[in-house]
């Protein structure tokens, strides 16, 4: 891991701590926004993920694989027999 990654990791930790502190201050001050903003952000994030999954499912293109070979009841391949598997 390089130094830039560690610096970014510490920056994320400090920001998360600061936001947690602000959230607790809002709760202690009985602020409506302390609950409304995190709930709105979480709701929009989840809806964004759901929309992304739906878009991915709607636009994926799957190539069909080759047809599986059919085996005769005796375990041989029907395609290899001269009569197509009938005796």
DAKAJO-V678898 format. One record per backbone hydrogen bond with DSSP energy under -0.5 kcal/mol. CO is the residue of the C=O (numbers start at 0). NH is the residue of the N-H. Records with the same first field share a line. If there is no record, write none. Layout:
BEGIN
CO=NH ; NH
END
This chain:
BEGIN
1=5
2=6
3=7
4=8
5=9
6=10
7=11
8=12
9=13
10=14
11=15
12=16
13=17
14=18
15=19
16=20
17=21
18=22
19=23
20=24
21=25
22=26
23=27
24=28
25=30
26=29
30=33 ; 34
31=34 ; 35
32=36
34=38
35=39
36=40
37=41
38=42
39=43
40=44
41=45
42=46
43=47
44=48
45=49
46=50
47=51
48=52
49=53
50=54
51=55
52=56
53=57
54=58
55=59
59=61
60=62
69=77
71=74
75=71
76=79 ; 80
77=80
80=83
82=85
END
